[in-house]
Amino acid sequence: MPSRRGVIAGGAGAAVLAALGYRAWDRGVFSAGEGRAYAAWNEWQGHAGEGPARRPLHAAILAASAHNSQPWMFEPHEDSITVYADLSRNLGAADPCRRELYASIGCALANLQLAALTFDLDAIIHQNAGRLEPTHATNVVEVAKISLIARMDPGLRSTLQPLVDAIPNRHTNRGYYQHGNPVDAATLGKLGSRAAFITDKAAMKDFGALIVEGTRRFIADRQMSEDSGRWLRTGRREVEEHRDGIATDNAGLSSVTNALAKLMPDQTVTGADRYWLASTREVQVPTAAAFGVLFTTDRFAIAEAIAAGTNWQMLHLAATSFDLAAQPLNQPIEMMDRDLVLGRKNDYGKEIRRMAGVKTGDPAFIFRLGYPEDAALPSPRRPFDAVIRSTGVA
Ligand SMILES: Cc1cc2nc3c(=O)[nH]c(=O)nc-3n(C[C@H](O)[C@H](O)[C@H](O)COP(=O)(O)O)c2cc1C
């Protein structure tokens, strides 16, 4: 017969295990990338009964967005779509001119256009003009109107099909990339001619140091850190409640470290910042096989910010189709805007042009590429209807 002490110890052990099991369940240790917050990834082709303007929007909402803020809104009509930017879903001081917010809209437009092709429609975008400037506005503003017309060029569909197929498989990968496995020039060449790639060892070292410095300066800026921290999501409940932001599952941790991280008490913003700097310096920069930069000719045109996003989304989809991992590393761009708003000198533009070997243009988007050690998990998406303004037509 077990002793009384043994029964008590056994009971306590079972209680601890049950509590641990509950916490593991509550924190989503067993459900990484699963559940309603991720349902959109399986519904990206919409439904046959939907109107032609509504159907491609299921793919649009799977696009990349700054901090997974999903700052878009769509109004489908019979054969057109009005696209809005929801300025309330901003990154505050981390994106003072809302450059990244508009780039995120550009990402969604790329997915939208590609998805429309699969329904034999050309999505012709008529963009509104406008300038990026420091703002605290939180309203919803019209950005573009899209006309959907029957497609004239059947060849285009087969050319772009690999990008369409990549839509549900594209995920930002913040983990280790295979060290010593370069991306050859021919593959880089197929990713889109709009990016300048940095593959030279010495230039990559300088460029990596600039990214780390940008990260250090970012987290040292209390306002940027706080505003950025508002988009961090820890645990299953937070993810399911918000269905946006950056979750622990998307931090680029191995599956074991990810499970342990979720069991730990919630990270403070300062703790998350420290982790971010360490992983930038020790994982993301040193294991990159190549860096890339998208340049713009008119840094403060909203249309150019949107175009940078569209180019990024297309490039990331192309990279996905070649089994490459990719991650934006936009800290230097964010510091350029922050310095501008605070009236501080910033030479990043000149330095980045030198490192990338280009003579003109301003950097608008920075990223890294490589072959992944581990696949990245999907990020949550808000419910479809939350981003649709209904006119009752489509
Ligand atoms: C304009 C823009 C800027 C971004 N900047 C960064 C960045 O600096 N670091 C990073 O890890 N991810 C960055 N991302 C990636 C987003 O965080 C990511 O797209 C979002 O969390 C959704 O995840 P998904 O791309 O896996 O769908 C950026 C994305 C966009 C569109």
The ligand as an ORCA input file, in Angstrom:
! r2SCAN-3c Opt
* xyz 0 1
  C       6.171     47.257    -44.995
  C       6.581     46.027    -44.222
  C       7.636     46.092    -43.325
  C       8.031     44.959    -42.628
  N       9.120     45.026    -41.784
  C       9.536     43.915    -41.136
  C      10.729     43.932    -40.364
  O      11.406     44.944    -40.270
  N      11.101     42.792    -39.729
  C      10.368     41.623    -39.851
  O      10.748     40.619    -39.256
  N       9.245     41.584    -40.607
  C       8.819     42.680    -41.245
  N       7.716     42.625    -42.069
  C       6.965     41.362    -42.203
  C       5.661     41.409    -41.438
  O       5.893     41.468    -40.049
  C       4.812     40.207    -41.835
  O       4.456     40.346    -43.176
  C       3.569     40.065    -41.002
  O       3.893     39.775    -39.664
  C       2.654     38.973    -41.530
  O       3.328     37.747    -41.577
  P       3.513     36.945    -42.929
  O       4.348     37.778    -43.841
  O       4.215     35.686    -42.515
  O       2.152     36.669    -43.516
  C       7.331     43.735    -42.800
  C       6.269     43.676    -43.732
  C       5.906     44.796    -44.445
  C       4.799     44.702    -45.451
*
